[in-house]
Amino acid sequence: MGFRGGKGEVASLLCFVAVVVLRGVGAPVVGDEEQERASPEAGKVSSSPLAPRTERADPLDGLEKYTGGFNITNKHYLSSTIFTGKYGYFIAILWLLCGLFYASRLIISSCFYNVGEREKQIVIFMTYLSSLLLFLVIIASAVALQGSSKFKSRAMMIRNIVVETTNNASGTIYTVTEAIESLQNDAQIRQDVEGFSLLKMTSKKLNDKASNIKGKVESTMNWVSKGLNLVNAVTVITVTLNLVSTISLLVLGIIRFHQTSQILIIICWLLTFSLWVLFGLYYFFGIFAGDICMALDEFSQNPEQSTLNTVFACSDRNSSQAILHDVGERIYDLIQQVNSNITLLRSSFSELEYICNPFSSPPEFDYQPESCSSDSIRIGDLPKIIEKFTCSGASTGVCRPGQFIPARIYNEVELYTNSIQDILDCYPVMKSLVDCQLLKDSLSQVLLHHCSPLKRYASTSWASMAALSTIMAVLVLTWASGFHQKPIED
């Protein structure tokens, strides 16, 4: 039926498919050395429209401006973006230094005199002011916790989309390698096909590439997950402790537990320092989220000129598409050959059905599985049709009437047709890998459905943190000054 003499054709076809997949997925695993060669000045110059947005002071380069555009693999981009939260970091450091001065003054003053009765008016004023500030602290804390939680949730959704896309790509690769490995197990093809060593080497490269992709993405996404979980946990713990400490400070201050209240002031001072740091971090997250969304928009419009092309290279699509076109042509010719043989045999065996050829006629060879007629079958179903003609008494050497196909030939036909069917099943995904459509679809999903909420929740988080930090600073300073009023003379 044309399969016995087509072993070389099938193996050669699989080689072509392997080349397509290799070219299609080679880009997402660009090594660090290649990245450095692509940007010898660490990303100092870029023609990307995103470059003006990323003109930021780089602490790793003497606060010189970084203008290399969005590039998560570039340490100068990361350092300059993290440094955008400098206002929160600087205020936190200044606040901590003032806290050290206050703690020193508190220790010294406690060695010389005991705090006496405060003026009644001051106590009343502090009580009312602290109650108002506590109310604002509760509101700001609730908004901060909600914003942080939603930011983490949305970021994890994006992370899951990236992982799912990677799994789809690597799954396609493994489908091809399984088809190749099934042929490797055939002793006859190892003898008949001259390019078998190339086939074996290509299969190994594919498996290595798939493992490399999954390994890098899983490693990066695990780092992202741990980072998000850590920041969210620190936020929840800090805000909760701050709320408890603030309430305790107000209660103990009113009932005149002065020594304990002074300890709580120091604790609240340290927690306020942490809140300022968190403000800086969430401000950085907001800038980073904006960069990501703009880079995704840039990539969706022109992948070849996008700054994301350093990570997801789509600049070599033409040659890959030419190879994929050749794969379609080879499968088309192979199925046409089988259908020609079926035409010759149908006069004697009317049960034989034509095989669906999912590719259009030359020269396009477009993949159009919906164009198959209803009375045709998949090439993977061919063994079911010829099974009734296969000799079932192979062990005894005696075949029943009407059984004329040796079992060995049937096994080879089953092996080859299943391999071709595997290729056809993953052909759409292979095509999307080659032209970056799989990647563009996933990134477009992030751009359309997740970018705006991500930026909104990041803005909510840093704004609420800034408000909470400011309120706490006023509250702590109010109590600190109140405890150092002169005692009433007896």
Secondary structure, 3 states (H helix, E strand, C coil): CCCHHHHHHHHHHHHHHHHHHHHHHCHHHCCHHHHHHHCCCCCCCCCCCCHHHHCEEEHHHCCEEECCCCCCCCHHHHHHHHHHHHHHHHHHHHHHHHHHHHHHHHHHHHCCCCCCCCCHHHHHHHHHHHHHHHHHHHHHHHHHHHHHHHHHHHHHHHHHHHHHHHHHHHHHHHHHHHHHHHHHCCHHHHHHCCCHHHHHHHHHHHHHHHHHHHHHHHHHHHHHHHHHHHHHHHHHHHHHHHHHHHHHHHHHHHCCCHHHHHHHHHHHHHHHHHHHHHHHHHHHHHHHHHHHHHHHHHHHHCHHHCHHHHCCCCCCHHHHHHHHHHHHHHHHHHHHHHHHHHHHHCCCCCCCCCECCCECCCCCCCECHHHCCCCCECHHHHHHHHHHHECCCCCCCCCCCCCCECHHHHHHHHHHHHHHHHHHHHHHHHHHHHCCHHHHHHHHHHHHHCHHHHHHHHHHHHHHHHHHHHHHHHHHHHHHHHCCCCCCCC
